[in-house]
Amino acid sequence: MARILFAFLISTTLFHQVAWAQQINPDLFKKPWNAQWITGPGVPINRFTASSDLTLKEYAVVKFRKTIELQEKPASFIIHVSGDNRYKLYVNGKQVSQGPARGDLYFWNFETVDIASSLNTGSNVVSAVVWNDGRLKPEAQISYLTAFIIQGNTEKEEVLNTNDSWKTIKDESYQPKSVRVPGYYVAGPGELVTMSKHVKGWGASGFDDGNWSKARIIAQGLVKNVSMNSTGWMLVPSPLPQMEMTVQRLTSTRKASGVQVPNGFPATKTKVTIPANTRATILLDQGYLTNAYPTVAFSGGRNAGMSIAYAEGLYIRKNENLSGFRVPSLPKGNRNDVEGKVFIGKADSVLSDGTANQEYTPLWWRTYRYVQLVIATKDEPLSIDDVYGTFTGYPFVNNAKLVTKNDEMQKMLDIGWRTARLCAFETYMDCPYYEQLQYIGDARIQAMVSIYNAGDDRLVRHGLTLMDHSRLAEGITLSRYPTDLKQEIPTFSLWWIAMLHDYYMYRPDSLFIKDKLPGARQVLSFFERYQQSDGSLKQVPYWVYTDWSQGKGWNFGMAPIGSNGESAVLDLTLLYTYQLASELEGNLGLDDFSRLYSRRADLLKKTIQQKYWDETRGLYADTQTKDAFSQHANSLAILTGISSGEKATALANKMLNDTTLAPASIYFKYYLHQALVKAGLGNDYLKWLDKWRENISLGMSTWAETSDVNTSRSDCHAWGSSPNIEFFRTILGIESGAPGFSKIMITPHLGTIEDISGEMPHPNGKISVKYKLQKGVWQAEINLPPNSEGTFVWKEKSYPLKGGENTFKL
């Protein structure tokens, strides 16, 4: 059984990237590990004997260390490591791993690390910090107990197995700080660190750990297939690489009071001294939004307090009282402007112990464009020796390229890529500042950005798998996962099936999709319970979110629902999913399911046409009373093929010109634009990007969450990065023409563009295209990867493509 599980784990890794699985000793999947889960002093070791729920969830920062002697520097030294909530692992003072990649207790990830390059002949110190944010932990963080584990890959590495030979201390210098910002926030607390209590130098070889305690043992490490019950952590290998860590300096000081800031600070390492008995405020600008671990190096200033606060942008002050429990929503205006604005943001605080060479970096990364330092000194001056950040995120590499004379297009690509990167860590995230939660509606678009721009599908697979693990007994997935607070958006479960279909079309990995088909069937079974005899849905429970649209009948993101419980948008979304599921089942699953879903789709098509088509308006209505209309329903009517040919073109033009329709937000424009292209209007794609142009005009370096850029809660939502897909899929015309990208379809929509080229990754290599208009004749050069074939479509005429270079004069 263990070998079967190991083979399955290998088969479900990234196509062509299974290095981590090859490193793991298969014997570790056969029996309980020799390593023990350990914890520190003053922390519960048994979930069921903790004196109270509050004690169990107590905030804790625990440090561990062990010294080992090596006769020679090893060529390889592989260990497997995990923790709860989070850990950072160091070897001889150098960070070598962080994690674990977020999951749940049934699939608790461990990282596999070869630490040989950090080891030396003789004495070596391996150390770790583990923290638990307790009741204030991020919503995306599932937890059991504060704990840490290392298991050596073979007998040689078992010298590092965690047990009571490890030493530990609870770092009492840390306290959590609650966060007050406008809007829904669930991304974890700030920190208050008292440097006089801080455990310093604890990873160094000469550190005296004589007053540290023996680690306390919780339980033996268990991989998933040898866990005998559902308590504790069921360990599985993480499918992800380590996150990127790159030093990144802030670019400028925008404002300062109470202190003279020298030129060049903080872009270069420059000392700033705050005199004794002074309150100083320094506003720093990164120049663009980022996710980073900020570091402040400082000296002196005994008992001085320093606040380090982080904001995406500053707010335009009104007359609201900002001292209450809830922070009011305020407009932001142009994100480049700081004058006359107020700073509101998550903050960390540090109390100086007066020594030289102090340094503070929070345990978890922060999201910011602006960093505000507020320093209040006592009887001694405090010197800020340096301030900088260390960018972090999933290690995507942009392997796509667009060459065009249109600078706006390149700017949109750059902003979209930054947005996508900031919304990708160990999962896709809706936003890095406020939630850090993986919502499947967002993730579907983010996954396509990853495929078109990076060609790295590990996070796509991980997201699809996590959502499959979130399933309720009723059949639907949760709207977001991992999460410690369940939320149900049934429509997002349908988009999960659509995301499965996307992966099926762009990656040659049918085994992975087959594994998910039972879950897709459960989702559709859930909806079947709420279908009437004509196939139309009625009274679907939970939050049936579609889009943050403003229009008649729209309610907190939910499309209009008629007096009989009907909704065209819900029916059309289900129809769209039936069509995709029928294709998946027919090719990979069971023909019976394929035929069943096809019959249901046919019935639903007829019902939708009968219930919602308004002949007078020439539009599909949102409800049977035909008094509310939206771009959403009509986009889906085109995408599902209910409206096709000339009728679809007419419908598309109405969506563009009829201002009475509830408009798609920046999120749902992903579907609107696909519908317009399918209806034959793809040559106008660049005309549809005014919302993105508005973002740019307001100084945005990432795409805002909502279409109201001025008041958008979040400045960074990658569901707005769809141009990073469509510049390649629509304008350059590169699209999968068969499952697994086994055939490549090239159908450019150039509009007024006369010279453009680009390339994108493909499972077999790279696709590149070049189009140039010379003296009324188009020159087209299309290069396909080896062992590939495809079709080039130009003005409805098709031309075959072969691997290698293909040239056309048109």
ZICOR-V740692 format. One record per residue. RES is the residue in three letters. PHI is phi as a letter, one per 30 degrees, with the letter a starting at -180 (* if undefined). Layout:
res: {RES & RES}
phi: {PHI & PHI}
This chain:
res: {MET & ALA & ARG & ILE & LEU & PHE & ALA & PHE & LEU & ILE & SER & THR & THR & LEU & PHE & HIS & GLN & VAL & ALA & TRP & ALA & GLN & GLN & ILE & ASN & PRO & ASP & LEU & PHE & LYS & LYS & PRO & TRP & ASN & ALA & GLN & TRP & ILE & THR & GLY & PRO & GLY & VAL & PRO & ILE & ASN & ARG & PHE & THR & ALA & SER & SER & ASP & LEU & THR & LEU & LYS & GLU & TYR & ALA & VAL & VAL & LYS & PHE & ARG & LYS & THR & ILE & GLU & LEU & GLN & GLU & LYS & PRO & ALA & SER & PHE & ILE & ILE & HIS & VAL & SER & GLY & ASP & ASN & ARG & TYR & LYS & LEU & TYR & VAL & ASN & GLY & LYS & GLN & VAL & SER & GLN & GLY & PRO & ALA & ARG & GLY & ASP & LEU & TYR & PHE & TRP & ASN & PHE & GLU & THR & VAL & ASP & ILE & ALA & SER & SER & LEU & ASN & THR & GLY & SER & ASN & VAL & VAL & SER & ALA & VAL & VAL & TRP & ASN & ASP & GLY & ARG & LEU & LYS & PRO & GLU & ALA & GLN & ILE & SER & TYR & LEU & THR & ALA & PHE & ILE & ILE & GLN & GLY & ASN & THR & GLU & LYS & GLU & GLU & VAL & LEU & ASN & THR & ASN & ASP & SER & TRP & LYS & THR & ILE & LYS & ASP & GLU & SER & TYR & GLN & PRO & LYS & SER & VAL & ARG & VAL & PRO & GLY & TYR & TYR & VAL & ALA & GLY & PRO & GLY & GLU & LEU & VAL & THR & MET & SER & LYS & HIS & VAL & LYS & GLY & TRP & GLY & ALA & SER & GLY & PHE & ASP & ASP & GLY & ASN & TRP & SER & LYS & ALA & ARG & ILE & ILE & ALA & GLN & GLY & LEU & VAL & LYS & ASN & VAL & SER & MET & ASN & SER & THR & GLY & TRP & MET & LEU & VAL & PRO & SER & PRO & LEU & PRO & GLN & MET & GLU & MET & THR & VAL & GLN & ARG & LEU & THR & SER & THR & ARG & LYS & ALA & SER & GLY & VAL & GLN & VAL & PRO & ASN & GLY & PHE & PRO & ALA & THR & LYS & THR & LYS & VAL & THR & ILE & PRO & ALA & ASN & THR & ARG & ALA & THR & ILE & LEU & LEU & ASP & GLN & GLY & TYR & LEU & THR & ASN & ALA & TYR & PRO & THR & VAL & ALA & PHE & SER & GLY & GLY & ARG & ASN & ALA & GLY & MET & SER & ILE & ALA & TYR & ALA & GLU & GLY & LEU & TYR & ILE & ARG & LYS & ASN & GLU & ASN & LEU & SER & GLY & PHE & ARG & VAL & PRO & SER & LEU & PRO & LYS & GLY & ASN & ARG & ASN & ASP & VAL & GLU & GLY & LYS & VAL & PHE & ILE & GLY & LYS & ALA & ASP & SER & VAL & LEU & SER & ASP & GLY & THR & ALA & ASN & GLN & GLU & TYR & THR & PRO & LEU & TRP & TRP & ARG & THR & TYR & ARG & TYR & VAL & GLN & LEU & VAL & ILE & ALA & THR & LYS & ASP & GLU & PRO & LEU & SER & ILE & ASP & ASP & VAL & TYR & GLY & THR & PHE & THR & GLY & TYR & PRO & PHE & VAL & ASN & ASN & ALA & LYS & LEU & VAL & THR & LYS & ASN & ASP & GLU & MET & GLN & LYS & MET & LEU & ASP & ILE & GLY & TRP & ARG & THR & ALA & ARG & LEU & CYS & ALA & PHE & GLU & THR & TYR & MET & ASP & CYS & PRO & TYR & TYR & GLU & GLN & LEU & GLN & TYR & ILE & GLY & ASP & ALA & ARG & ILE & GLN & ALA & MET & VAL & SER & ILE & TYR & ASN & ALA & GLY & ASP & ASP & ARG & LEU & VAL & ARG & HIS & GLY & LEU & THR & LEU & MET & ASP & HIS & SER & ARG & LEU & ALA & GLU & GLY & ILE & THR & LEU & SER & ARG & TYR & PRO & THR & ASP & LEU & LYS & GLN & GLU & ILE & PRO & THR & PHE & SER & LEU & TRP & TRP & ILE & ALA & MET & LEU & HIS & ASP & TYR & TYR & MET & TYR & ARG & PRO & ASP & SER & LEU & PHE & ILE & LYS & ASP & LYS & LEU & PRO & GLY & ALA & ARG & GLN & VAL & LEU & SER & PHE & PHE & GLU & ARG & TYR & GLN & GLN & SER & ASP & GLY & SER & LEU & LYS & GLN & VAL & PRO & TYR & TRP & VAL & TYR & THR & ASP & TRP & SER & GLN & GLY & LYS & GLY & TRP & ASN & PHE & GLY & MET & ALA & PRO & ILE & GLY & SER & ASN & GLY & GLU & SER & ALA & VAL & LEU & ASP & LEU & THR & LEU & LEU & TYR & THR & TYR & GLN & LEU & ALA & SER & GLU & LEU & GLU & GLY & ASN & LEU & GLY & LEU & ASP & ASP & PHE & SER & ARG & LEU & TYR & SER & ARG & ARG & ALA & ASP & LEU & LEU & LYS & LYS & THR & ILE & GLN & GLN & LYS & TYR & TRP & ASP & GLU & THR & ARG & GLY & LEU & TYR & ALA & ASP & THR & GLN & THR & LYS & ASP & ALA & PHE & SER & GLN & HIS & ALA & ASN & SER & LEU & ALA & ILE & LEU & THR & GLY & ILE & SER & SER & GLY & GLU & LYS & ALA & THR & ALA & LEU & ALA & ASN & LYS & MET & LEU & ASN & ASP & THR & THR & LEU & ALA & PRO & ALA & SER & ILE & TYR & PHE & LYS & TYR & TYR & LEU & HIS & GLN & ALA & LEU & VAL & LYS & ALA & GLY & LEU & GLY & ASN & ASP & TYR & LEU & LYS & TRP & LEU & ASP & LYS & TRP & ARG & GLU & ASN & ILE & SER & LEU & GLY & MET & SER & THR & TRP & ALA & GLU & THR & SER & ASP & VAL & ASN & THR & SER & ARG & SER & ASP & CYS & HIS & ALA & TRP & GLY & SER & SER & PRO & ASN & ILE & GLU & PHE & PHE & ARG & THR & ILE & LEU & GLY & ILE & GLU & SER & GLY & ALA & PRO & GLY & PHE & SER & LYS & ILE & MET & ILE & THR & PRO & HIS & LEU & GLY & THR & ILE & GLU & ASP & ILE & SER & GLY & GLU & MET & PRO & HIS & PRO & ASN & GLY & LYS & ILE & SER & VAL & LYS & TYR & LYS & LEU & GLN & LYS & GLY & VAL & TRP & GLN & ALA & GLU & ILE & ASN & LEU & PRO & PRO & ASN & SER & GLU & GLY & THR & PHE & VAL & TRP & LYS & GLU & LYS & SER & TYR & PRO & LEU & LYS & GLY & GLY & GLU & ASN & THR & PHE & LYS & LEU}
phi: {* & d & d & d & d & d & d & d & d & d & d & c & d & e & e & i & b & b & e & d & d & d & d & d & d & d & d & d & c & c & a & e & d & d & d & c & d & b & b & c & d & i & b & e & c & b & e & c & c & d & d & a & d & d & d & e & c & d & d & a & b & b & c & b & a & b & c & b & c & b & d & a & d & d & d & b & a & c & b & b & b & a & a & b & d & b & b & b & c & b & b & h & i & c & d & c & a & b & l & d & e & d & a & b & d & d & b & c & d & b & c & c & b & c & c & e & d & c & c & b & d & j & d & b & c & c & b & a & c & b & b & b & d & h & d & c & d & e & d & d & c & d & b & b & b & d & a & b & a & b & b & d & d & b & e & e & d & d & e & c & e & d & a & d & d & d & c & a & a & d & d & d & d & c & b & d & b & d & c & b & b & d & j & d & b & b & c & j & d & d & b & c & c & c & d & d & c & d & d & c & i & d & c & d & d & d & d & d & c & d & c & d & c & d & d & c & d & c & a & d & d & b & d & e & d & c & d & c & b & c & c & i & c & c & d & b & d & d & d & c & d & d & d & d & b & b & d & b & d & d & c & a & c & c & b & a & b & i & a & c & c & d & d & j & d & c & e & b & d & b & d & b & c & c & d & d & h & b & c & b & b & b & c & c & b & d & j & a & d & a & c & a & d & d & b & c & c & a & b & i & i & e & i & d & c & b & c & b & c & b & b & d & a & d & c & d & d & c & c & d & d & c & c & d & d & c & d & d & d & b & d & c & i & d & d & d & d & b & d & i & c & c & c & b & a & e & b & c & b & b & c & d & c & i & d & d & h & d & b & b & b & d & d & c & d & b & c & a & c & c & b & c & c & b & c & b & d & c & d & b & d & b & c & d & d & a & b & a & b & b & e & b & l & e & d & d & b & d & c & c & b & b & c & a & d & d & d & d & d & d & d & d & d & d & d & d & d & d & d & d & d & d & c & b & b & d & b & d & b & d & a & d & d & c & b & i & c & c & c & d & d & d & d & d & d & d & d & d & d & d & d & d & c & c & i & c & c & d & d & d & d & d & d & d & d & e & d & d & d & d & e & d & d & d & j & d & d & d & d & b & a & d & a & c & b & d & b & c & b & e & d & d & d & d & d & d & d & d & d & e & d & e & d & e & d & c & b & d & b & d & d & d & d & e & d & c & d & e & d & d & d & d & e & d & d & e & d & e & d & c & c & d & d & d & j & d & d & b & h & d & d & i & c & d & d & b & a & d & c & c & a & e & i & d & b & h & i & c & d & e & b & d & d & c & i & c & a & d & d & d & d & d & d & d & e & e & d & e & d & d & d & d & d & d & d & d & c & b & c & c & d & d & d & e & d & d & d & d & d & d & d & d & d & d & e & d & d & d & d & d & d & c & d & c & d & d & d & i & b & d & d & d & b & d & d & h & c & b & b & b & d & d & d & d & d & d & d & d & d & d & i & d & c & b & i & d & d & d & d & d & d & d & d & d & d & d & c & d & d & d & d & d & d & d & d & e & d & d & d & e & d & e & d & d & d & d & d & d & d & j & c & e & d & c & e & d & d & c & c & d & d & d & d & d & e & d & d & c & i & d & c & b & d & d & d & c & d & d & d & d & c & e & e & c & c & b & b & d & d & d & d & d & e & d & c & d & d & c & d & c & d & d & i & d & b & d & c & a & e & i & h & d & b & c & c & c & b & d & b & c & h & c & d & c & a & a & b & a & a & b & d & b & e & c & l & b & c & b & b & b & b & b & c & b & h & i & c & d & c & c & b & b & c & c & d & e & i & b & b & a & b & c & c & b & h & i & c & c & b & d & b & b & d & j & d & b & b & b & c & b}
